[in-house]
Structures are given as structure tokens and as C-alpha cells.
Amino acid sequence: MKDFINLLYRNHSLGYKLLLFVCTTFLIVYLFPKSGKFKYNFEKGKPWQSESLQAPFDFAIKKSDAEIANEKQEIIDNAQLYFDLDNSVLPAVKNQYQSEFKITFPDSIYAENIDEMYDLGEQILNTIYQYGVLSTDHNYKDSRNVIILDDRIEKEKTQYDFLTKQSELTSIIQKSLSENEFGELSKDMLSLFYDIIEPNLILNKTFTEKAIQSELDKISYTRGSIERETLIISKGEVVEGDKYEILKSLESEYESQVWTDSNYYWVIGAYTLLVSLALLMLLLFIKKYRPVVFENNTKVTFIFFNVLLMIFITTLVVNYNSQYVYVVPICILPLVLKAFFDARLGLFAHVITVLLLGFIVSNSYEYMFLQIIAGIVTILTVSELYKRANLFISVGQITLIYIIAYFAFFVIHEGSIDTLKWETFGLFVLCGLATLFVQPLIYAYEKLFGLVSDVSLLELSDTNTKLLKELSNKAPGTFHHSLNVANLAEAAANEISANAMLVRVGALYHDIGKMKNPTYFTENQSTGINPHDELSSKESAAIIIDHVINGIEIARKNNLPDRIIDFIRTHHGTSVVYYFYKKEKEIDANLDMTEFQYPGPKPFSKETAILMMCDSVEAASKSLKEPTSSKIDVFVENIINKQMNDDQFLNANITFKEIQSIKKVLKHKLANIYHLRIEYPE
């Protein structure tokens, strides 16, 4: 039992990765649709690439969405309308007409034609109220059937055209009056009608909506059926027209049919295999090509978390409305991974994620093509993410690529742009705007996972930070040395395409441990007094070596990122404090070298290797007397060759060619620093 516990402890890191792998796999499978997947890919207007297809079972031919939408719209446009009739209005209007008419046209003044006028007014009222007066004019077709309800009981059927609209009242009255010669009295009559007419028809929305819904429920979503073993399409035949609709119906049948428990578990098992295979490829890629990342459980968790997050967000959007799937900013994934790791890892994780999303979205080939192309553009265009303009320019380019690729796919599918949905381009613009959220997201990830990005490196490179100010005050010589090393290291990193920002920041902080005992380092001895004169060689060596340990302590106390602390730990590797070792060796021939050796580790990246070379060259260059180009060349070669002979770069992924390039940069820079000036006369 004890051996088993020890085994688990020794392999706890691998066990954690296995648990992470299993949990991520099952979470992704849980998000996947639990249905079958049509095994054939086809596109409208393209030839059928597979073998001739026969119907595997009986199925109905589904109408297209456009056909169903047209049918629904036709029903809505032609369904019967229901209006409630208020029987109390007409008697009240007639009574008011009788009384108002006598007031407007008294017998003593208008004796002549008074009866004819009164009768005409009644005729006009009867015409207006034949079917009723609408309380509100509606934008319905004149041919719509109308049912008039009296106390919820059908009273009369007619058409909407025969109902009296508010906008038609004036024309009806004027027409009737103009057919009789009453002269100026017509104006008074018209005013009379305006005062007394009241609407008596109100639209019954409840009955009307029920009637519409009743008709909508009768819609058939299929048109015909296909029997089993019927030839659907032959190889090479163009997919269009009825063939396309039949294939879409068969695909839909596959993806929507009810599964038995046995089938359900088979589908789940198959999904699990495919997802685990994809995630395994990602894990193996990290292990083989990014071993430093693989050894760090936090970083592996971070990568898997981002893959899962993109799949989760896409699933939510697809379940809500699949039309908005292009709003999801998938390109945030390669952006984030490139910011914290590198472009190759970002692109590989992006491709794996897009392949997994192919199980969720419709038109999976089109979607995957668009997203992979966008991911490649993201990796190629986004550089120096800490520069805000670069991000905006890159997002603009990504959005443009989305639009161009989508436009091309649409033309291939439809053969024209007549039915192009321009609002889809708006979705790509929204996706681009959402991609800009990567900046605050990177900041949040830095705090949550303890990672460091170029944005943070830019902040740390500011020499006005508290720690660098303290260094310049306590150890001004060391601070100046660090600045020189930073400039050399940055130039060398640019030459071999390493992370120049990272190595510059590492160089600025690599010697902060010297703040503890600044006067024991020659660059800070301004008085001419050397405190090492009063110490033994072993004591002096211990103080010199301790600046690495002290630097790590100060860095951790000030919350510097681990990537920066790595430069403090490795900038001397396992080299020897040779001056004091040689001095002590003269006294004790059997001296143990390890007492004068830095604890390491050796540099394990291009950037840490660059810092070791630049630090040694810059520090030793102070001892050059009357430097010339040839002296500088020999000097640089000797220092770096000695480091190579001591196997200091054995763990770093740096090549001989890159080391030669770094030597060339250092020689050129030192030659510029120590260039000879002519002597000016006083």
C-alpha cells in the first residue's frame, strides 16, 4: 500500500493531466447534440461525390423553410377577421341625429326641402352603418373575409372592403350630398354628421388570432414521401432542386429521429472516442513540442479551459439561434494562446477546437473552413499585442477575411447574389468587435492563472517601477549594467526571432539580488574600497553566488512572474566564480569546485541563453583595455565558447547558427559602444 501511495505521489502530475483530459472530454461530449449525424457531405449546386444513394428507410420530404414561411404568411394575410358589433351605437346616433337636425335646420327657416334633407340624412346613416363603422383603420386587404359578432355570436359575413373606415367617412357623406342640390346647406349637414357619428366595430383580437392559429396548425410540413430503397441520387449528379430538398429531408431525419437506449449509448460512445482522440492529439503536441508547458499543470489546465470555453459559448449560441453562430469570437482562442505561449501552439489548439465544433454547427464544412482561415490570419497578423493599434488592424483584417470567404461560399451555393443576406456581414462585424474583448480577458487570465503576457512585460519594462527605482538607488552600477545587458539582449533576440520583450524585461531584473550587498560587486564600488579584501575567497564567493538566491526572494516578494524569475535563476547557470576559485586554488590544491559554483539551473530557453551570453560579455567588457575590433571579436568568441564548452546551453533550444548570429550582434554592439573618438584640442 505504501509503495502504491509513493507511486501515485511520484506521478501525481501525470495523474492530474489524465483527470483533466477525462473531465474535459466528458464535458464536451455532454454539450454535443445527442443524435445521429448524416455521414454524407453535400452542397447545393455541386455534384454528388459519393456512391449512388438509396433511401435507407421510408421518410417524408420536408418542405423548405422558405416554403413553410410563405404558407404561413399567406394564411396570416388571408385569415378571417372577427369584429365585435356594439348594437347600442346606431340607435343612439339616430336619436342624436333627430335632435341635432332640428337644432341645425329649424322649420321656421328651412321649411322648403326640410323633409328631403332629413330623409337623405337617414339614408346616409343607413349606408354608413350598413355593416358598421370601424373604430380604427387596419392595414388589411379589401378581400379579407370578415365575420361580425353580436355578443360573441356570428351575425353577418362580409368583406373588409364593405366596412366603413374612418378615412372614408368624408368621401361617403360628400358623395351622397353632392348628388342632391342643397347648396350651402351641404356644409352644415356635413358638420352635423361629424358631430354624431360614432364607431361601432372593434377588432376582436382573441378570435382573430385563434382563427389564424387554427389555420397555421393545419399546415403540412411535408410534401410527399420516399419509400425505402428508392434511388435518391446517382454519383456525379448535381445536387439541386428536388434532389437537394430530398437530401436535406433525409439528413434531418437522421439527426432528429428518436433513438433507443442502445443507439443512444452507441452515439455517446462514438462521440467520446472522437473527442478524446482530438484532445489527445493536442496533449501529445504539447508534450512533444512544448515540454516546458506540458510540465506545468496550470498551463495545461489553461489551454484545456479555453478550448472548453469556446465550445460552451458556441453551443449556447447554436441552441438559442444557429444563425448567430458567427457572432462567437472563436479567434480569441489563438489570440490568447499566442499572447501567453506562441503562435504554433495557438494555431494547433484553434484547429482542434474548430474540428470539435464541426459536430455542433450546421454547414460544418463551411464553418470550419471560415474559422480555420480566420485563425491562420489571426496568427499571421497579430504581433506585439501590447500595441493597441496592432490589435485593431488585425481584427479588421480578420473581419474582412470572414466577409470575403462567406461571400465566396454563398455565390458557390446559390450561383448569384440576389438572395444574399447582407445582415450576415453585420454578424461578422459584431464578431470582430467581440474579439477586441481579448485585452481585458488576457488581464483576467493573468490574475487567475498566474501567467504573463506581453502587455504585462511592457509594464514591467518601465524603469520607473518601484523595484527598478530601488535598484537604481541602492545599486546604481548594477542598474546601469542591467540596462546595457537589456539593450544587448533585445538586439540579439530580434536577430534570431526570439521574444525580445521577454528577454529585455528579464535582463532588467536579473541582478536585483545585488541590492542586498551592493558594495560587494565592483560596478557599485565608487570609493575605491573593496570589501572582499577583508574576506576569504570562500566567503567572497558565497556572497557573489547568493545574489541569485537573494534575487529570487526579492522577486517573489514583489510578485514578479515566474517567467522573469527564470532569468534570475539561470543567468549564471552552473558556472564557477572563477576569480575566487583560482585564488583559493593556489592555497588548497584539493579544493572542491562545487563550493564556487552557482546553483543553476542552466538556461532552458533561447531567451535565458541569450541573457547568459549578454550578461557575461557586458560585465567582462569593462576589463577591456584599449579595445579594438579584433580584440572585441576574440573577447566575445572566448566568453561564449567557454560557456558552450561548459555545456551551459545544453538544455536550451538554441542552435549553433543562432549562437553565431548572437555573437555577431554582440561584436557589432560592443564595437559601437567602445568606438574610438578623435581627440579635440582644448
C-alpha positions in Angstrom: 0.0 0.0 0.0 2.8 2.4 0.9 4.5 1.6 -2.5 1.3 2.4 -4.3 0.9 5.7 -2.5 4.5 6.6 -3.3 3.9 5.7 -6.9 0.8 8.0 -7.0 2.8 10.8 -5.4 5.7 10.5 -7.9 3.2 10.5 -10.8 0.7 13.0 -9.4 1.4 15.5 -12.2 0.6 12.9 -14.9 -2.5 11.7 -12.9 -3.8 15.3 -12.8 -3.4 15.6 -16.6 -5.3 12.3 -17.0 -8.1 13.5 -14.8 -8.2 16.9 -16.7 -8.3 15.0 -20.0 -11.2 12.8 -18.9 -13.2 15.6 -17.4 -12.8 17.9 -20.4 -13.8 15.0 -22.8 -17.0 14.2 -20.9 -17.9 17.9 -20.6 -17.5 18.4 -24.3 -19.5 15.3 -25.1 -22.2 16.5 -22.8 -22.5 19.7 -24.8 -22.8 17.8 -28.1 -26.2 17.1 -29.8 -27.4 13.6 -28.8 -28.5 12.4 -32.2 -27.2 10.7 -35.3 -25.0 12.5 -37.8 -25.6 12.3 -41.6 -22.5 10.7 -43.0 -22.6 12.4 -46.4 -21.5 16.0 -47.1 -23.2 17.7 -50.0 -23.6 21.3 -51.2 -26.3 22.8 -53.4 -25.2 23.2 -57.0 -22.3 20.8 -56.6 -22.0 17.2 -58.0 -22.8 14.3 -55.6 -19.3 12.9 -54.8 -20.3 9.7 -53.0 -21.7 6.5 -54.5 -25.3 6.4 -55.7 -27.6 6.8 -52.7 -30.8 4.8 -52.0 -33.3 5.5 -49.3 -32.3 3.5 -46.1 -35.8 3.8 -44.8 -39.2 5.4 -45.5 -39.2 9.1 -44.9 -41.2 12.2 -45.7 -39.9 15.0 -48.0 -39.9 18.1 -45.8 -40.8 21.5 -47.2 -38.1 24.1 -47.2 -38.1 26.9 -44.6 -38.9 29.4 -47.4 -42.0 27.3 -48.5 -43.3 27.0 -45.0 -42.7 30.7 -44.3 -44.6 31.6 -47.5 -47.5 29.4 -46.5 -47.7 30.9 -43.0 -47.6 34.4 -44.4 -50.4 33.6 -46.9 -52.6 32.2 -44.1 -51.9 35.3 -41.9 -52.7 37.6 -44.8 -56.0 35.8 -45.7 -57.4 34.5 -42.5 -60.9 35.6 -41.4 -61.2 38.7 -39.3 -63.6 39.0 -36.3 -65.2 42.3 -35.3 -67.4 42.9 -32.3 -70.6 45.0 -33.0 -71.9 47.4 -30.5 -75.7 47.5 -31.1 -76.3 50.4 -28.8 -74.4 52.9 -31.1 -76.7 53.1 -34.1 -80.0 53.8 -32.2 -78.1 56.5 -30.1 -76.7 58.0 -33.3 -80.1 58.2 -34.9 -81.7 59.8 -31.8 -78.9 62.3 -31.7 -79.4 62.9 -35.5 -83.0 63.7 -35.0 -82.4 66.2 -32.2 -79.4 67.8 -33.8 -81.1 68.1 -37.2 -84.0 70.1 -35.6 -81.5 72.4 -33.9 -79.3 72.9 -37.1 -82.3 73.2 -39.5 -85.3 74.7 -37.7 -88.7 74.5 -39.6 -89.3 78.3 -39.4 -86.1 79.0 -41.5 -85.7 75.9 -43.7 -89.3 75.0 -44.5 -88.5 74.2 -48.1 -86.9 70.8 -48.7 -86.5 70.1 -45.0 -88.1 66.6 -45.2 -86.0 65.7 -48.2 -82.9 66.7 -46.3 -83.9 64.7 -43.2 -84.6 61.6 -45.3 -81.3 61.9 -47.1 -79.5 62.1 -43.8 -81.2 58.9 -42.6 -80.2 57.2 -45.9 -76.6 58.3 -45.4 -76.6 56.9 -41.8 -78.0 53.6 -43.1 -75.3 53.5 -45.7 -72.5 54.2 -43.2 -73.8 51.7 -40.6 -74.9 49.0 -43.2 -72.1 46.8 -41.8 -70.6 49.1 -39.2 -68.0 51.8 -38.7 -64.5 50.8 -37.7 -63.0 52.3 -34.5 -59.6 52.0 -36.1 -58.5 51.7 -39.7 -56.4 48.5 -40.2 -54.0 47.7 -43.0 -55.8 44.6 -44.3 -56.5 43.6 -47.8 -60.0 44.6 -49.0 -60.8 41.0 -50.0 -60.3 39.6 -46.4 -63.3 37.8 -45.1 -65.0 39.4 -42.1 -67.3 37.9 -39.5 -69.3 40.4 -37.4 -70.1 39.2 -33.9 -73.1 40.3 -31.9 -72.5 39.4 -28.3 -69.9 36.8 -29.4 -72.5 35.2 -31.8 -71.9 35.4 -35.6 -74.3 37.9 -37.0 -73.1 38.6 -40.5 -70.4 37.7 -43.0 -68.9 40.2 -45.4 -65.5 41.5 -46.7 -63.2 44.1 -45.1 -63.8 46.4 -48.1 -67.5 46.8 -47.2 -66.8 48.1 -43.7 -66.8 51.8 -43.2 -63.4 53.1 -42.4 -62.7 56.4 -40.5 -60.7 57.7 -43.5 -63.7 57.1 -45.9 -66.4 58.9 -43.9 -65.9 62.3 -45.5 -65.9 60.9 -49.1 -69.1 58.8 -48.4 -71.0 61.8 -47.0 -69.9 64.3 -49.6 -70.7 61.9 -52.5 -74.3 61.5 -51.2 -74.8 65.2 -50.6 -73.4 66.2 -54.0 -76.0 64.0 -55.7 -78.7 66.4 -54.3 -78.8 70.1 -54.8 -78.8 71.6 -51.3 -76.2 74.2 -52.0 -74.6 75.8 -48.9 -76.7 73.6 -46.6 -74.5 70.7 -47.5 -71.7 72.1 -45.4 -73.9 72.3 -42.3 -75.1 68.8 -43.0 -71.5 67.6 -43.2 -70.7 69.2 -39.9 -73.7 67.6 -38.3 -72.6 64.1 -39.3 -69.1 64.8 -37.9 -70.6 65.5 -34.6 -72.9 62.5 -34.3 -71.1 59.5 -36.0 -69.5 57.0 -33.6 -67.7 53.8 -34.4 -69.5 50.5 -33.5 -67.0 47.9 -34.8 -64.0 46.8 -32.8 -61.5 44.1 -33.9 -61.7 41.0 -31.7 -58.0 40.1 -31.5 -58.6 36.9 -29.5 -61.0 35.4 -32.0 -58.9 36.5 -35.0 -55.6 35.1 -33.5 -57.3 31.8 -32.7 -58.6 31.6 -36.3 -55.1 32.3 -37.6 -53.5 29.7 -35.3 -56.1 27.2 -36.2 -55.2 27.6 -39.9 -51.5 27.5 -39.1 -51.9 24.3 -37.2 -53.3 22.7 -40.4 -50.1 23.4 -42.3 -48.4 20.2 -43.6 -44.6 20.4 -43.2 -44.1 17.6 -45.7 -44.9 17.1 -49.4 -44.8 13.5 -50.4 -42.6 10.7 -49.2 -39.8 8.4 -50.3 -40.0 4.7 -49.9 -37.2 2.5 -48.8 -34.6 1.5 -51.5 -35.7 4.3 -53.8 -32.8 5.8 -55.7 -32.3 9.3 -54.4 -29.3 10.5 -56.3 -26.6 9.0 -58.6 -22.9 9.6 -58.3 -21.9 12.7 -60.2 -25.4 14.1 -60.4 -25.8 17.8 -59.5 -27.4 18.4 -56.1 -30.2 20.9 -56.9 -34.0 21.4 -56.9 -36.0 18.4 -55.6 -32.8 16.3 -55.1 -31.5 18.9 -52.7 -34.7 19.0 -50.7 -34.9 15.2 -50.5 -31.3 15.0 -49.3 -32.0 17.7 -46.7 -35.1 15.8 -45.5 -33.0 12.6 -45.2 -30.3 14.4 -43.3 -32.9 16.0 -41.0 -34.5 12.5 -40.4 -31.1 11.1 -39.4 -30.5 13.9 -36.9 -33.9 14.1 -35.4 -35.1 10.5 -35.1 -35.8 9.1 -31.7 -33.0 6.8 -30.5 -33.4 3.7 -28.4 -31.2 3.4 -25.3 -28.9 1.1 -27.2 -28.4 3.5 -30.1 -28.1 6.4 -27.7 -25.2 4.8 -25.8 -23.5 3.9 -29.1 -23.7 7.5 -30.3 -22.3 8.8 -26.9 -19.5 6.2 -27.1 -18.6 7.3 -30.6 -18.6 11.0 -29.7 -16.4 10.2 -26.7 -13.9 8.4 -28.9 -13.6 11.2 -31.4 -13.4 14.0 -28.7 -10.8 12.1 -26.7 -8.8 11.5 -29.9 -8.8 15.2 -30.7 -7.8 16.2 -27.2 -5.2 13.5 -27.1 -3.6 15.0 -30.2 -3.5 18.4 -28.5 -1.9 16.9 -25.4 0.7 14.9 -27.4 1.6 18.0 -29.4 2.2 20.0 -26.1 4.3 17.1 -24.7 6.4 16.7 -27.8 6.9 20.3 -28.9 6.2 22.3 -25.7 7.6 20.1 -22.9 8.0 23.2 -20.6 4.3 23.9 -21.0 3.4 20.2 -20.6 5.3 20.0 -17.2 3.2 22.9 -15.9 -0.2 21.7 -14.9 -1.6 25.3 -14.6 -0.7 26.0 -18.2 -2.2 22.7 -19.5 -5.4 23.5 -17.5 -5.4 26.9 -19.0 -5.3 25.6 -22.6 -8.0 23.0 -22.0 -10.2 25.5 -20.2 -10.1 27.9 -23.2 -10.9 25.1 -25.6 -13.9 24.1 -23.5 -15.0 27.7 -23.0 -15.2 28.3 -26.8 -17.2 25.1 -27.3 -19.5 26.0 -24.4 -20.2 29.5 -25.8 -20.8 28.2 -29.3 -23.2 25.6 -28.0 -25.2 28.2 -26.1 -25.5 30.4 -29.2 -26.4 27.5 -31.5 -29.1 26.3 -29.1 -30.5 29.8 -28.9 -30.4 30.6 -32.7 -27.9 28.9 -35.0 -28.0 32.0 -37.3 -25.9 33.9 -34.8 -23.1 31.3 -34.7 -20.7 33.6 -36.5 -21.0 36.2 -33.7 -19.0 33.9 -31.4 -15.4 35.3 -31.5 -13.5 32.0 -31.9 -10.4 33.9 -32.9 -10.0 34.9 -29.3 -8.6 31.4 -28.6 -5.4 31.7 -30.9 -5.0 35.3 -29.8 -4.9 34.4 -26.1 -2.7 31.3 -26.6 -0.3 33.3 -28.7 -0.1 36.0 -26.1 0.8 33.6 -23.3 2.7 30.9 -25.3 3.4 31.0 -29.0 1.8 31.1 -32.5 2.2 27.4 -33.3 0.5 26.2 -30.1 -2.2 28.8 -30.6 -3.0 27.7 -34.2 -2.9 23.9 -33.3 -5.3 24.4 -30.4 -7.6 26.6 -32.6 -7.7 23.9 -35.3 -8.6 21.2 -32.8 -11.3 23.3 -31.3 -12.8 24.1 -34.8 -12.8 20.4 -35.7 -14.8 19.7 -32.5 -17.2 22.5 -33.2 -17.9 20.8 -36.6 -20.2 18.4 -34.6 -22.3 21.2 -33.3 -22.9 23.7 -36.1 -24.8 23.3 -39.3 -22.9 23.6 -42.6 -19.9 22.2 -40.8 -17.5 22.3 -43.8 -18.2 26.0 -44.5 -17.9 26.9 -40.8 -14.7 25.0 -40.3 -13.1 26.5 -43.4 -14.0 30.0 -42.4 -12.8 29.6 -38.8 -9.5 27.9 -39.7 -8.7 30.5 -42.3 -9.6 33.2 -39.8 -7.4 31.5 -37.2 -4.4 31.4 -39.6 -4.9 35.1 -40.4 -5.0 35.8 -36.6 -1.7 34.1 -36.1 -0.1 35.8 -39.1 -1.3 39.3 -38.5 -1.3 39.7 -34.7 2.1 40.7 -33.4 3.1 42.8 -30.4 -0.4 42.6 -28.9 0.5 45.2 -26.3 0.3 47.8 -29.1 -3.4 48.7 -29.3 -3.3 49.8 -33.0 -1.9 46.3 -33.9 -5.0 44.6 -32.4 -7.5 46.9 -34.1 -5.7 46.4 -37.5 -5.6 42.6 -37.1 -9.3 42.4 -36.0 -10.2 44.5 -39.1 -8.3 42.0 -41.3 -9.9 39.0 -39.7 -13.4 40.5 -40.2 -12.5 41.2 -43.9 -11.4 37.6 -44.4 -14.7 36.3 -42.8 -16.7 38.5 -45.2 -14.8 37.5 -48.3 -14.9 33.8 -47.5 -18.6 33.8 -46.6 -19.4 35.8 -49.8 -17.5 33.2 -51.9 -19.3 30.3 -50.3 -22.7 32.0 -50.8 -22.0 32.5 -54.5 -20.9 28.9 -54.9 -24.1 27.6 -53.1 -26.6 30.0 -54.7 -25.0 30.8 -58.1 -25.9 34.5 -57.6 -26.0 37.3 -55.0 -29.7 38.1 -55.5 -30.7 36.4 -52.2 -27.6 37.4 -50.3 -28.4 38.2 -46.6 -26.4 41.4 -46.0 -27.2 41.3 -42.3 -24.8 38.3 -42.0 -22.0 40.7 -42.7 -23.2 42.6 -39.7 -22.7 39.4 -37.6 -19.0 39.3 -38.7 -18.6 42.9 -37.7 -20.0 42.1 -34.3 -17.7 39.1 -34.1 -14.8 41.5 -34.7 -15.9 43.9 -32.0 -16.3 40.9 -29.6 -12.7 39.9 -30.5 -11.4 43.2 -29.0 -12.5 41.8 -25.6 -9.3 39.8 -25.7 -7.4 42.6 -23.9 -9.4 42.6 -20.6 -9.6 38.8 -20.9 -5.8 38.5 -21.0 -5.6 40.6 -17.9 -8.2 38.4 -16.1 -6.3 35.3 -17.2 -3.0 36.7 -15.8 -4.6 37.1 -12.4 -6.5 33.8 -12.4 -3.7 31.5 -13.8 -0.6 33.5 -12.8 0.5 33.8 -16.4 2.4 36.7 -18.0 1.7 38.3 -21.4 3.5 40.9 -23.5 1.2 43.6 -22.0 2.5 42.8 -18.5 6.0 42.6 -19.8 5.6 46.1 -21.2 4.5 47.4 -17.8 7.4 45.6 -16.1 9.9 47.1 -18.6 9.2 50.6 -17.3 12.3 51.7 -15.3 10.0 53.9 -13.1 8.6 50.8 -11.4 9.1 50.6 -7.7 11.6 47.7 -7.8 13.8 49.1 -10.6 13.8 52.5 -8.9 15.0 50.8 -5.7 17.7 49.1 -7.7 18.9 52.3 -9.2 19.1 53.9 -5.8 20.8 51.1 -3.9 23.0 49.7 -6.7 23.3 52.3 -9.4 26.2 50.5 -11.1 24.2 47.3 -11.3 21.2 49.2 -12.6 23.4 50.7 -15.4 24.8 47.2 -16.1 21.2 45.8 -16.4 20.2 48.5 -18.9 23.2 47.7 -21.0 22.5 44.0 -20.9 18.9 44.6 -21.7 19.8 46.6 -24.9 22.3 43.9 -26.0 19.8 41.0 -25.2 17.0 42.7 -27.0 19.1 43.2 -30.2 20.3 39.6 -30.0 16.7 38.3 -29.6 15.5 40.3 -32.6 18.3 38.8 -34.6 17.2 35.2 -34.0 13.4 35.9 -33.8 13.2 35.2 -30.0 10.9 37.0 -27.6 12.7 40.4 -27.4 10.3 41.9 -24.9 10.6 38.9 -22.5 14.4 38.9 -22.6 14.6 42.7 -22.2 12.5 42.5 -19.0 14.5 39.5 -17.8 17.7 41.5 -18.3 16.4 44.5 -16.3 15.6 42.3 -13.3 18.3 39.6 -13.5 20.6 41.2 -10.9 18.1 42.6 -8.4 19.7 40.3 -5.8 22.7 42.6 -5.7 20.6 45.2 -3.8 21.2 43.2 -0.6 25.0 43.6 -0.6 25.7 46.2 -3.4 29.2 47.2 -2.4 30.5 43.6 -2.8 30.1 44.0 -6.6 32.7 46.0 -8.5 30.2 48.1 -10.5 28.9 49.6 -7.3 32.3 50.4 -5.7 32.7 54.1 -6.1 35.0 54.8 -3.1 37.9 52.6 -4.3 37.5 50.3 -1.2 36.9 46.6 -2.0 35.2 44.8 1.0 36.4 41.5 -0.4 39.9 42.4 0.7 38.8 41.6 4.3 37.1 38.3 3.4 38.4 34.8 2.5 37.8 33.6 -1.1 35.1 31.2 0.0 33.2 33.9 1.9 33.5 36.3 -1.1 32.3 33.5 -3.5 29.4 32.8 -1.2 28.3 36.4 -1.2 28.6 36.6 -5.0 26.7 33.4 -5.5 24.0 34.4 -3.0 22.9 37.3 -5.3 20.9 34.7 -7.3 19.1 33.4 -4.3 18.5 36.9 -2.9 17.2 37.9 -6.3 14.7 35.1 -6.4 13.5 36.1 -2.8 13.1 39.7 -3.8 11.3 38.8 -7.0 8.8 36.6 -5.2 8.2 39.2 -2.5 7.4 41.8 -5.3 5.2 39.3 -7.2 7.3 39.1 -10.3 6.1 36.5 -12.8 7.8 33.1 -12.8 9.0 33.7 -16.4 11.0 36.7 -15.1 12.3 34.8 -12.1 13.6 32.1 -14.5 16.1 34.7 -15.8 17.3 35.4 -12.3 17.8 31.7 -11.6 19.6 30.8 -14.9 21.6 33.9 -15.9 24.8 32.3 -14.4 23.7 28.7 -15.0 26.1 26.3 -13.2 29.2 28.4 -13.9 32.0 28.9 -11.4 33.0 32.2 -9.7 36.4 31.7 -11.4 38.4 34.6 -9.9 37.9 33.5 -6.3 38.1 29.8 -7.2 41.5 30.3 -8.8 42.6 32.4 -5.8 41.6 29.7 -3.3 43.1 27.0 -5.6 46.5 28.5 -5.0 46.1 27.8 -1.3 44.3 24.4 -1.5 45.1 22.2 -4.4 42.4 19.7 -3.5 39.7 22.4 -3.5 36.1 21.2 -4.3 34.8 23.3 -7.2 31.2 23.0 -6.2 31.7 25.5 -3.4 32.4 28.1 -6.0 29.7 27.1 -8.4 26.3 28.8 -9.0 23.3 26.5 -8.1 21.8 26.7 -11.5 19.7 25.6 -13.3 21.2 26.0 -16.7 19.3 28.2 -19.3 16.4 26.2 -20.7 15.1 28.5 -23.4 16.5 30.8 -26.2 15.8 33.8 -24.1 17.5 32.7 -20.9 20.5 31.5 -23.0 20.7 35.0 -24.7 20.7 36.7 -21.3 23.6 34.5 -20.0 25.7 35.4 -23.1 24.9 39.1 -22.9 25.4 39.3 -19.2 28.8 37.7 -19.3 30.0 39.7 -22.3 28.8 43.1 -20.9 30.3 42.5 -17.4 33.6 41.3 -18.7 33.8 44.1 -21.4 34.6 46.5 -18.6 38.0 44.9 -18.2 39.0 45.6 -21.8 41.9 47.9 -22.2 42.3 49.9 -25.4 39.6 47.9 -27.2 39.8 47.3 -30.9 37.6 45.4 -33.3 39.9 42.4 -33.3 40.2 42.4 -29.5 36.4 42.6 -29.2 35.9 39.7 -31.6 38.3 37.5 -29.8 36.9 38.5 -26.4 33.3 37.7 -27.4 34.3 34.4 -29.0 36.3 33.3 -25.9 33.5 34.0 -23.4 30.7 32.3 -25.4 32.8 29.4 -26.5 33.7 28.7 -22.8 30.0 28.7 -21.9 29.4 26.2 -24.7 32.3 24.0 -23.6 30.8 24.0 -20.1 27.5 22.7 -21.6 25.6 25.8 -20.3 23.3 25.8 -23.3 22.6 22.0 -23.3 19.0 22.4 -22.1 18.2 25.5 -24.3 16.5 25.1 -27.7 19.1 27.2 -29.4 21.2 26.2 -32.4 24.8 26.8 -33.3 23.6 29.1 -36.2 21.7 31.2 -33.7 24.6 31.4 -31.3 26.8 32.6 -34.2 24.2 35.3 -35.0 24.2 36.4 -31.4 28.0 36.6 -31.4 27.8 38.8 -34.5 25.3 41.2 -32.8 27.4 41.4 -29.6 30.6 42.2 -31.6 28.8 44.9 -33.5 27.2 46.4 -30.5 30.4 46.4 -28.4 32.3 47.9 -31.3 29.8 50.8 -31.3 30.0 51.2 -27.5 33.8 51.3 -27.4 34.4 53.1 -30.7 37.4 55.5 -30.7 36.9 59.2 -30.8 39.3 61.7 -32.2 41.0 63.9 -29.6 39.7 67.5 -29.8 42.0 70.4 -29.0 41.4 72.2 -25.7 
